[in-house]
């Protein structure tokens, strides 16, 4: 049978955000996926990623943050983003049933997931598709403080040319977190996982990350 793709809405306080739930016929876990700062849930990168995750037996629920839903460009502040994460995870838990429920996302979305978990949001694990450890050119201002209190399994997928994470700094952070954190490098990839000289669509790029994510989830669920 083909995947079941369902559009839905989730109430977040006095507003609502939209989501897309993709479920394969056989699913061993669910991953809630948040978008990056500059693109919404409909981006081909996330669409390709979700479809490939379904092939590997993982259901996904991707969603928009309120700012994206309202057509604004500037991302929500952490309190609003974290509240959204909590609401969407509660909805995902209803859909997942007894399956392990993971959280993750691209850049900003993954970082907000980690902050929500650091503040008590339950999850079986976290997946970062390009963790924004620092702003480009500002490695002295790390966004890592909250990561050290997280005890669930964490997978960092990162491009070696990602200007949002100096390799040595990210390796140091992951080492400090300890054995619950795993770092996998995407050779010559930038923050969008684009590799110079390799022509791939955004959907193909997103899909290429799914095997590593699904494998990590199988091993740690």
N, C-alpha and C positions, 0 to 999 in steps of 0.2 A: 504493500500500500504506500501511496505517497505521503509526504509529511502533511500534518494538519497545521495550517497557519491561521491564527485567529487574531483579529484586531480587538483591543480592549481599552478601557479607560480605568484609571486608578485615582481615587480621591486623595488629595494631599491638602489637609486643612480645608480652606474654602475654595480651593481650585481643583482642577483635574489635569492629569497628564495622560497621554496616549501611549500605548504599548503594542508590541507584536509578539505573540507567543507561537513559537515553532516547535512542534512535537513530532518526533518520528514514531513509527509503529512500536518500536522497542526502545525504551529509554531507561538508562541506569542512573541518571542524575539530571538535575536542572541547573543551568547557569544563568543568572540574571546579568545582563550586559548593558553598561551605560556608555553613552557616546562621549567623544572628546569635546573640547570647548568650542570648536569651530564647525561642527556638523551634528546633525540629529540622528535619530534611530534609523532613518531611511537611507543613510549613506551606503553606497555599494560595498564598501569595506565591511561594514557590519552585516549586511545582507549575505555576502559571500561567506563570511565567518559563520553565521548562524546556520546556513544551509549545509556547510561542511561539518559543523558540529553534529547536526542531525544524522549525517551519514555515519558518524562515529558513536551514535547512541546517546547523545546529550540533547535534552530539550533546552531551549533558550527563551528568555523573555527580555527583549530589549525595549527601552523606554526613553522618552524625552524628559529632560529636566524642565521645570516651569518656564525658565527664560526662553528656552527653545520653542516651547509650546506657544508662547505669546509672541514669537517672532522677534525677540530681542537678541542682540549680539553679545552683550556682556554677560558672562556666566553668573549664576546665582552664588551668593555668599554661602560658605560652608553650612551654617545652620539650616538654610532652606534646602540645600542639596542633600544634607543628611536626613532631614525630615522626609524628603522624597524617597530616598533609599529605603528608609524604614517602611514606608507605606507600600512601596512596590515589592519589597521582600515578603511582607505579610500576604499580599495577593499571590505571589509566586508560591508561597508555602501551601496555599489552598490548592493550587494547580499541581504541585509536585507530589502531594500526598506523602508517602513514606520515603520517597527518594531523597538522597542527599541534596542539599540546596546550597549552591555556591554563589559568590558575588564577584564581579570584576568589571573591567571596562577599558576603554581606550583613554590613555592619558588622564585628563581631568576626571573622567568618569570613574576610572579605577582608583585614583587618589581619594575621591570622595567616598568610595566604597570602603577603603581602608580606614578612613576617619570615622565612618559610621560604626564599623566593627570595633575600633578602638574605644568607642563610646558605648559599647554594649550590644550592638546589633548582632544577633546570632547568625552564624553561617558555618558551613562545613569547611570552607576554604576560600582563598582569594586568588584572582588571576589578574595580572597587570599586563596590558598590551601597550607597552611603552610607558613606564612610570616616569612622571615629570619630577625628577628628583630636585631640579633647580631650573630657574629660567635660563635661557640661552645666554652664555657669557657671564653668568652670575653664580659660579660654583660655590661661592662663599655663603650663599643663602640656601641651605638645604631644607627640604621638606621631608624630614625623616623622623622627627621627634616621636610621633605617635606610633611608628612602626614597631618599636622595640617592646611594646606591651602586648602585641598581638601574638596569640599562641596557636592559631590555626595554621594549616599548611598554606604557603604562599608561593606562587610561581611568577617570576619576573621574566617576561619575554622582552628583549631589548635589542635594538639595532646598534651596531658598533659605531655608527656615524650619527647617533642620536644626540643632537645638541642640548637636549633637556636632561642628559645624564652622562656626565664624564665617566668613562668606564672604570677608572681606578676608584672613584668615589662610590659608585654603585656597588662595586665588588666589596668595598669596605663595609658599606651599610648592610649588605646581605650577610657577610661574615659575622657582623656584630649581632644581627638578629638570631643567627644560629641555625641548627639543623632543620627547623621548620620552613626555612626559606630556600628556594631553588632559583638560580639565575641561569637562563639559557640565552646565549647571544645569537643574533641573526647577523651573519657576517656581511659587512658593507651596507647594511640597511640604515635608513635615516629614521626620523621620528614617526613617519607614516609607513615604515617598513619598505620603502622604495629602494631598490638596489640599482646603482648606476649601471647602465648598459644592459639591464634586464627588462625587457618590455613586458609588463603585466598590467592588467586592469586592476582597479581598486578591489573589485570583487575577488579576483584571483589571488591578490595579496592577502586579503582577509582569510580566504579559504586555506591558504598555505600554512596559517598558524594553528588551525584546528587540530591536526594530529598531535602536536605537542601538548596542547591544552587538555584534550580528551584523555591522552595517555596519563598525564599527571593526575587528573581527576580520578581515573580508574585506580591508580596506585594508592591514592590517599582518601578514597571514599569508604 
